[in-house]
Amino acid sequence: MALTLGAPPRTAPELRRPAALLLARPSLLAAATVLLVCVPTGDKDVTAAVHVTAADLASLALVALTALDLLRGRTPALSRTACTLFGAIVLAAAVATIGSIDPATSLTGFVRLTQVFVLVPAGVLCALRDRTDLRLTLGAFVTAGLIQGVVGAHQYLTRTGASYIGQPIRAVGTFGALDIMAMSTVVSFGLLSALALALAERGPTGDRRLRLAMYGAAAFLAFPLAVSFSRGSWIATGVAATVLLLRTDARLAVRSAVLALAAAVVLVGGLGLGASGVTKRLSSIGSVSAAPDQSVSDRYDLWATAGRIWQDHPVSGAGPKAFQQLRDSHAPLRLSSGSDAADATIGFRREPLLSPHNMYFLVLSEQGLIGMIAYAALFIGLLLGCLRRARGTGLAALALLTWVMVDFLYADIGGTTTVLTSIVLGLAARSALPAGPGAGPAAAVAPGAGAS
């Protein structure tokens, strides 16, 4: 008789428990999507081509579960407003794909756009049924931010990060130099989520320990964000935090600004943490128009290139993924061939500039006026809805959406953290849009309704 080692086989009820848990709380898959972004991808260039990550698979599982629940009538139908906003994105991408200069290539872009801006946000919208679901997802953002923040701070302090001004001090977390903006994105989302969770616990009925823990997490994440040397993330986080604080309490916003300035003076000016690069990077923000550095100059040229492509294809654009094919024929001669990337793992590489580094110009050039109208309706509709309806913990959605909209002024989708944009849009839709027809009591409760 053979001897079987290890744990006894799991019984049918034991196997059904995880599935039952996911069916009861599908927001677990939204939280898993956020956390799985932290899984290292090695030295693969995740921005140059289609690259499926563990987080993408989790997001698709969420979409599949949501579709199954919708078919079985377990999830309320999406509201008419949500269907209109998301449907307009699908329509614009479909029209652009049909009229593309290369429909076969654009088809992959259509699938990606549908995933990022429609399917996953709709899945998150349906998955967030009560305040517990919202806190679970925001907690995942905070946890992911802390993971990346610890790794990034260690990289700066031990000089094992990506190259910046000739030194290996740039914090990039687990993403590496080929996805240079990813860590700052995750840390920014974690900081804003922690701040929103802390603010929601103000007042006599709030949880003091949770409030202090979240304030502490937000304060810690400010350091790895600083040593990411990402001007775009700094600006987007500053604007989003300001909107969050003003929407919560204007007097608190003033006090927080004074406290943040004092802390910056002590940490950078007094202790010298990050001073070698932060001050230089800060000073460069004011010179982006008068004396831009090479990275800023390249962005301006890429924006101009996108504008020229749009002039040739004004209505429906050149098609998803067409920018990289038309770039050389429309770009000025002074545009760099690529940007430098270097760390101890990949050595030195020259990465091509394959997008305009501005989501709005990318949509304009690849999807034309039809696409711009659809995306403007989505973003503005969600923003106005969050400003009007979100409260308490739900204000996190307002802050995160603000971050995305500001960041899209000098960045676009691409890389490992793209799926996080989908989660943010789903959070914003849950706070901004009314519940669908036939919604039960849980679905009818706004995410911040139970918060102080």
C-alpha positions as CSV (number, residue, x, y, z in Angstrom):
1,M,0.0,0.0,0.0
2,A,1.4,3.3,-1.0
3,L,2.0,5.9,1.7
4,T,0.8,9.4,0.8
5,L,2.7,12.3,2.4
6,G,1.5,15.8,3.1
7,A,-1.9,17.3,4.0
8,P,-5.1,15.2,3.4
9,P,-7.1,16.0,0.3
10,R,-9.5,18.9,0.6
11,T,-13.2,18.0,0.8
12,A,-15.8,19.4,-1.5
13,P,-17.1,21.9,1.1
14,E,-13.6,23.1,1.7
15,L,-13.0,23.7,-2.0
16,R,-16.3,25.6,-2.2
17,R,-15.4,28.1,0.6
18,P,-13.1,30.3,-1.4
19,A,-15.5,30.4,-4.3
20,A,-18.4,31.2,-2.0
21,L,-16.3,34.0,-0.4
22,L,-15.5,35.5,-3.8
23,L,-19.2,35.4,-4.8
24,A,-20.1,37.0,-1.5
25,R,-17.4,39.7,-1.7
26,P,-16.0,40.1,-5.3
27,S,-14.1,43.2,-4.1
28,L,-11.5,40.7,-2.9
29,L,-10.5,40.4,-6.6
30,A,-10.2,44.2,-6.9
31,A,-8.0,44.3,-3.8
32,A,-5.9,41.3,-5.3
33,T,-5.5,43.2,-8.5
34,V,-4.0,46.1,-6.6
35,L,-1.6,44.0,-4.6
36,L,-0.5,41.8,-7.5
37,V,0.8,44.9,-9.2
38,C,3.7,44.6,-6.8
39,V,4.8,41.2,-8.2
40,P,8.1,41.8,-10.0
41,T,8.1,41.3,-13.8
42,G,11.9,40.9,-14.2
43,D,13.8,42.9,-16.8
44,K,11.0,42.8,-19.4
45,D,10.1,46.1,-21.0
46,V,6.4,46.3,-20.0
47,T,5.8,49.6,-21.8
48,A,6.9,48.5,-25.3
49,A,4.4,45.9,-26.2
50,V,1.4,43.9,-24.9
51,H,2.5,42.3,-21.6
52,V,0.0,40.4,-19.4
53,T,0.8,40.6,-15.7
54,A,-0.6,38.8,-12.7
55,A,-2.6,42.0,-11.9
56,D,-4.2,41.9,-15.4
57,L,-5.2,38.3,-14.8
58,A,-6.8,39.2,-11.5
59,S,-8.7,42.1,-13.1
60,L,-10.0,39.8,-15.9
61,A,-11.1,37.3,-13.2
62,L,-13.1,40.2,-11.6
63,V,-14.7,41.0,-15.0
64,A,-15.6,37.4,-15.5
65,L,-17.1,37.1,-12.0
66,T,-19.1,40.3,-12.5
67,A,-20.4,39.1,-15.8
68,L,-21.5,35.8,-14.2
69,D,-23.3,37.7,-11.4
70,L,-25.0,39.9,-13.9
71,L,-26.2,37.0,-15.9
72,R,-27.6,35.3,-12.8
73,G,-29.2,38.5,-11.5
74,R,-27.1,38.6,-8.4
75,T,-25.7,42.1,-9.2
76,P,-27.9,45.1,-10.0
77,A,-27.7,46.3,-13.6
78,L,-25.4,49.3,-14.3
79,S,-27.2,52.6,-14.3
80,R,-28.2,54.3,-17.6
81,T,-25.5,57.0,-17.0
82,A,-22.8,54.4,-16.5
83,C,-23.8,52.5,-19.6
84,T,-23.8,55.7,-21.6
85,L,-20.4,56.8,-20.4
86,F,-18.7,53.5,-20.8
87,G,-20.5,52.7,-24.0
88,A,-19.2,55.9,-25.6
89,I,-15.6,54.8,-24.9
90,V,-16.2,51.5,-26.6
91,L,-17.9,53.2,-29.6
92,A,-15.1,55.7,-30.0
93,A,-12.4,53.0,-29.9
94,A,-14.4,50.8,-32.3
95,V,-14.8,53.7,-34.8
96,A,-11.1,54.5,-34.6
97,T,-10.1,50.8,-35.0
98,I,-12.3,50.4,-38.1
99,G,-10.9,53.5,-39.7
100,S,-7.3,52.9,-38.6
101,I,-4.3,53.0,-40.8
102,D,-3.5,49.5,-39.6
103,P,-6.7,47.8,-38.3
104,A,-4.9,44.6,-37.3
105,T,-2.5,46.4,-35.0
106,S,-5.3,48.7,-33.7
107,L,-7.4,45.7,-32.7
108,T,-5.0,44.9,-29.9
109,G,-5.2,48.5,-28.8
110,F,-9.0,48.4,-28.9
111,V,-9.0,45.3,-26.6
112,R,-6.6,47.1,-24.1
113,L,-8.6,50.3,-24.1
114,T,-11.8,48.4,-23.5
115,Q,-10.2,46.5,-20.6
116,V,-8.7,49.6,-19.0
117,F,-11.5,52.1,-19.4
118,V,-14.7,50.0,-19.6
119,L,-14.6,46.3,-18.4
120,V,-12.5,46.6,-15.3
121,P,-14.0,49.9,-14.0
122,A,-17.5,48.4,-14.6
123,G,-16.4,45.3,-12.7
124,V,-15.2,47.4,-9.8
125,L,-18.4,49.4,-9.8
126,C,-20.4,46.3,-9.4
127,A,-18.1,44.7,-6.9
128,L,-18.1,47.6,-4.4
129,R,-21.4,46.9,-2.6
130,D,-20.8,48.5,0.8
131,R,-18.3,50.5,2.8
132,T,-16.4,47.3,3.7
133,D,-15.7,46.7,0.0
134,L,-14.4,50.2,-0.3
135,R,-12.2,50.0,2.7
136,L,-10.8,46.6,1.5
137,T,-9.8,48.1,-1.9
138,L,-8.3,51.3,-0.3
139,G,-6.5,49.1,2.2
140,A,-4.9,47.2,-0.7
141,F,-3.8,50.6,-2.2
142,V,-2.2,51.5,1.2
143,T,-0.5,48.1,1.5
144,A,0.9,48.1,-2.0
145,G,2.1,51.7,-1.4
146,L,3.9,50.6,1.8
147,I,5.5,47.6,0.1
148,Q,6.8,49.7,-2.7
149,G,7.7,52.6,-0.4
150,V,9.9,50.3,1.8
151,V,11.7,48.9,-1.2
152,G,12.1,52.4,-2.7
153,A,13.4,54.0,0.5
154,H,15.9,51.1,0.8
155,Q,17.1,51.6,-2.7
156,Y,17.7,55.3,-2.1
157,L,19.5,54.9,1.2
158,T,21.7,52.0,0.0
159,R,22.3,53.5,-3.5
160,T,20.8,50.5,-5.3
161,G,18.1,52.2,-7.3
162,A,17.9,53.4,-10.9
163,S,20.4,56.0,-12.2
164,Y,19.6,59.6,-11.6
165,I,22.1,62.5,-12.2
166,G,24.7,59.8,-12.6
167,Q,24.0,58.1,-9.2
168,P,22.0,54.9,-8.4
169,I,19.7,56.7,-6.0
170,R,16.3,56.8,-7.8
171,A,13.6,54.8,-6.0
172,V,11.8,52.5,-8.4
173,G,10.5,49.8,-6.1
174,T,10.1,46.3,-7.5
175,F,9.5,47.6,-11.0
176,G,13.0,48.4,-12.2
177,A,14.4,51.2,-14.4
178,L,12.3,50.1,-17.4
179,D,9.1,51.1,-15.6
180,I,10.5,54.2,-14.0
181,M,7.1,55.8,-13.1
182,A,5.4,52.8,-11.6
183,M,6.7,53.0,-8.0
184,S,5.8,56.7,-7.7
185,T,2.3,55.9,-9.0
186,V,1.7,53.1,-6.4
187,V,3.1,55.2,-3.6
188,S,1.0,58.2,-4.6
189,F,-2.2,56.1,-4.6
190,G,-1.2,54.6,-1.2
191,L,-0.6,58.0,0.3
192,L,-3.9,59.4,-0.9
193,S,-5.8,56.3,0.2
194,A,-4.2,56.5,3.6
195,L,-5.0,60.2,3.9
196,A,-8.6,59.7,2.9
197,L,-9.1,56.8,5.4
198,A,-7.6,58.9,8.2
199,L,-9.8,61.9,7.4
200,A,-12.9,59.6,7.4
201,E,-12.1,58.6,11.0
202,R,-12.2,62.2,12.4
203,G,-14.8,63.0,15.0
204,P,-15.9,61.3,18.2
205,T,-17.2,58.2,16.4
206,G,-14.1,57.5,14.4
207,D,-11.5,54.9,15.2
208,R,-8.5,56.7,16.7
209,R,-6.0,53.9,16.2
210,L,-6.9,53.5,12.5
211,R,-6.7,57.3,12.1
212,L,-3.2,57.5,13.6
213,A,-2.1,54.5,11.6
214,M,-3.2,56.0,8.3
215,Y,-1.7,59.4,9.1
216,G,1.6,57.6,9.9
217,A,1.4,55.6,6.6
218,A,0.8,58.8,4.6
219,A,3.7,60.5,6.3
220,F,6.0,57.7,5.7
221,L,5.0,57.4,2.0
222,A,6.0,61.0,1.4
223,F,9.7,60.0,1.6
224,P,9.8,57.3,-1.1
225,L,7.6,59.6,-3.2
226,A,10.1,62.3,-2.9
227,V,13.1,60.1,-3.8
228,S,11.3,58.7,-6.8
229,F,12.3,62.1,-8.3
230,S,9.0,62.1,-10.3
231,R,7.9,65.7,-10.9
232,G,4.7,64.5,-12.4
233,S,3.8,62.4,-9.4
234,W,4.7,65.2,-7.0
235,I,2.4,67.6,-8.8
236,A,-0.5,65.2,-9.2
237,T,-0.3,64.1,-5.5
238,G,-0.1,67.7,-4.3
239,V,-3.2,68.7,-6.4
240,A,-5.1,65.6,-5.3
241,A,-4.3,66.0,-1.6
242,T,-5.3,69.7,-1.8
243,V,-8.7,68.8,-3.4
244,L,-9.2,66.1,-0.8
245,L,-8.4,68.4,2.2
246,L,-10.5,71.3,0.8
247,R,-13.4,69.0,0.2
248,T,-13.1,67.7,3.8
249,D,-12.3,70.9,5.7
250,A,-10.7,74.1,4.3
251,R,-9.1,75.0,7.7
252,L,-7.6,71.5,7.9
253,A,-6.1,72.1,4.4
254,V,-4.3,75.2,5.5
255,R,-3.0,73.5,8.7
256,S,-1.8,70.5,6.6
257,A,0.0,72.7,4.1
258,V,1.9,74.5,6.9
259,L,2.8,71.1,8.5
260,A,3.9,69.6,5.2
261,L,6.1,72.6,4.5
262,A,7.7,72.4,8.0
263,A,8.3,68.7,7.6
264,A,9.9,69.2,4.2
265,V,12.2,71.9,5.6
266,V,13.3,69.6,8.5
267,L,13.8,66.5,6.4
268,V,15.4,68.0,3.3
269,G,17.0,71.1,4.7
270,G,17.9,69.9,8.1
271,L,18.5,66.2,7.8
272,G,19.4,66.3,4.2
273,L,17.2,63.3,3.2
274,G,16.9,63.4,-0.6
275,A,18.4,66.9,-0.7
276,S,20.9,66.0,-3.4
277,G,18.2,65.4,-6.0
278,V,14.9,66.7,-4.7
279,T,15.9,70.4,-4.6
280,K,17.3,70.2,-8.1
281,R,14.2,68.4,-9.3
282,L,11.9,70.9,-7.6
283,S,13.8,73.9,-9.2
284,S,13.4,72.3,-12.6
285,I,9.6,72.4,-12.3
286,G,9.7,76.2,-12.6
287,S,11.9,76.1,-15.7
288,V,9.8,73.8,-17.9
289,S,8.7,76.7,-20.1
290,A,11.7,79.1,-20.0
291,A,14.6,76.5,-20.0
292,P,13.2,73.0,-20.2
293,D,15.5,70.0,-19.8
294,Q,15.8,67.3,-22.4
295,S,12.9,65.2,-21.0
296,V,10.6,68.1,-21.0
297,S,11.7,69.3,-24.4
298,D,11.0,65.8,-25.8
299,R,7.5,65.9,-24.3
300,Y,6.8,69.1,-26.0
301,D,7.9,67.6,-29.3
302,L,5.8,64.5,-28.8
303,W,2.8,66.6,-28.1
304,A,3.4,68.6,-31.3
305,T,3.8,65.3,-33.1
306,A,0.4,64.1,-31.8
307,G,-1.2,67.3,-32.9
308,R,0.1,66.9,-36.4
309,I,-1.2,63.3,-36.6
310,W,-4.6,64.5,-35.4
311,Q,-4.6,67.2,-38.1
312,D,-4.3,64.4,-40.7
313,H,-7.0,62.3,-39.0
314,P,-9.3,64.8,-37.2
315,V,-12.6,62.9,-36.8
316,S,-11.8,59.3,-35.7
317,G,-8.0,59.5,-35.4
318,A,-5.3,57.3,-36.9
319,G,-6.4,54.3,-34.8
320,P,-5.2,52.7,-31.5
321,K,-1.5,52.1,-31.4
322,A,-1.0,54.2,-34.6
323,F,1.1,56.9,-32.9
324,Q,4.2,54.9,-32.8
325,Q,3.9,54.0,-36.5
326,L,3.4,57.7,-37.5
327,R,5.7,59.3,-35.0
328,D,8.8,59.5,-37.2
329,S,6.9,61.0,-40.2
330,H,5.4,63.8,-38.1
331,A,8.0,64.5,-35.4
332,P,10.5,67.4,-35.5
333,L,14.1,66.5,-36.2
334,R,15.3,67.5,-32.7
335,L,13.2,64.8,-31.0
336,S,15.5,62.4,-29.1
337,S,15.7,58.8,-30.3
338,G,14.8,57.6,-26.8
339,S,15.3,58.1,-23.1
340,D,18.0,56.6,-20.9
341,A,17.3,53.8,-18.4
342,A,19.9,52.2,-16.2
343,D,20.2,50.2,-13.0
344,A,22.3,47.3,-11.7
345,T,20.0,44.7,-13.2
346,I,19.6,45.9,-16.8
347,G,22.7,48.0,-17.2
348,F,22.3,50.9,-19.6
349,R,19.5,50.9,-22.2
350,R,18.1,53.4,-24.6
351,E,14.3,53.2,-24.5
352,P,12.3,54.5,-27.6
353,L,9.6,57.1,-27.1
354,L,6.6,55.3,-28.4
355,S,3.8,57.5,-27.0
356,P,3.1,61.3,-26.6
357,H,3.4,61.1,-22.8
358,N,0.0,62.8,-22.5
359,M,-3.2,60.8,-22.5
360,Y,-5.3,63.5,-23.9
361,F,-3.0,64.0,-26.9
362,L,-2.8,60.2,-27.3
363,V,-6.6,60.0,-27.5
364,L,-6.7,63.0,-29.9
365,S,-4.2,61.6,-32.3
366,E,-5.4,58.0,-32.2
367,Q,-9.2,58.4,-31.7
368,G,-9.8,62.0,-33.0
369,L,-12.6,64.3,-31.9
370,I,-15.0,61.4,-31.3
371,G,-12.6,59.9,-28.8
372,M,-11.9,63.2,-27.1
373,I,-15.6,63.8,-26.6
374,A,-16.1,60.3,-25.1
375,Y,-13.2,60.5,-22.7
376,A,-14.0,64.1,-21.7
377,A,-17.6,63.0,-20.9
378,L,-16.3,60.1,-18.8
379,F,-13.7,62.1,-16.8
380,I,-15.7,65.2,-16.3
381,G,-18.9,63.2,-15.5
382,L,-17.0,61.2,-12.8
383,L,-15.3,64.2,-11.4
384,L,-18.5,66.3,-11.1
385,G,-20.3,63.3,-9.6
386,C,-17.6,62.7,-7.0
387,L,-17.6,66.4,-6.0
388,R,-21.3,66.3,-5.6
389,R,-22.0,62.8,-4.1
390,A,-18.8,61.5,-2.4
391,R,-18.3,61.9,1.3
392,G,-16.4,60.2,4.1
393,T,-14.3,57.3,2.9
394,G,-15.7,57.8,-0.6
395,L,-13.7,61.0,-0.9
396,A,-10.7,58.7,-1.6
397,A,-12.2,58.2,-5.1
398,L,-12.2,61.9,-5.7
399,A,-8.6,62.2,-4.7
400,L,-7.4,59.3,-6.8
401,L,-9.5,60.4,-9.8
402,T,-8.0,63.9,-9.5
403,W,-4.5,62.4,-9.4
404,V,-5.2,60.4,-12.6
405,M,-6.6,63.4,-14.5
406,V,-3.6,65.6,-13.6
407,D,-1.1,62.9,-14.3
408,F,-2.6,62.3,-17.7
409,L,-1.4,65.9,-18.6
410,Y,2.1,64.5,-18.9
411,A,1.7,60.7,-18.9
412,D,-0.5,58.1,-20.6
413,I,-1.4,54.5,-20.1
414,G,1.3,51.9,-20.4
415,G,3.3,49.7,-18.0
416,T,2.5,47.5,-15.0
417,T,0.4,50.0,-13.1
418,T,-2.0,50.7,-16.0
419,V,-4.6,48.4,-14.4
420,L,-4.6,50.6,-11.3
421,T,-6.1,53.3,-13.4
422,S,-9.0,50.9,-14.1
423,I,-9.5,50.4,-10.3
424,V,-9.5,54.1,-9.7
425,L,-12.1,54.7,-12.4
426,G,-14.3,52.0,-10.9
427,L,-14.0,53.6,-7.4
428,A,-14.9,57.0,-8.9
429,A,-17.9,55.5,-10.8
430,R,-19.1,53.9,-7.5
431,S,-19.0,57.3,-5.8
432,A,-20.1,59.5,-8.6
433,L,-22.9,57.5,-10.4
434,P,-26.3,56.6,-9.0
435,A,-27.1,53.0,-8.4
436,G,-28.6,51.0,-11.2
437,P,-32.3,49.9,-11.5
438,G,-33.3,47.2,-9.1
439,A,-30.4,47.9,-6.7
440,G,-30.8,46.4,-3.3
441,P,-30.1,48.2,0.0
442,A,-26.4,47.5,-0.1
443,A,-26.0,48.7,-3.7
444,A,-28.0,51.9,-2.9
445,V,-25.6,53.0,-0.2
446,A,-23.0,55.5,-1.2
447,P,-19.4,54.4,-0.4
448,G,-19.0,57.1,2.2
449,A,-22.5,57.0,3.7
450,G,-21.4,55.3,6.8
451,A,-18.3,57.4,7.4
452,S,-17.9,60.3,9.7
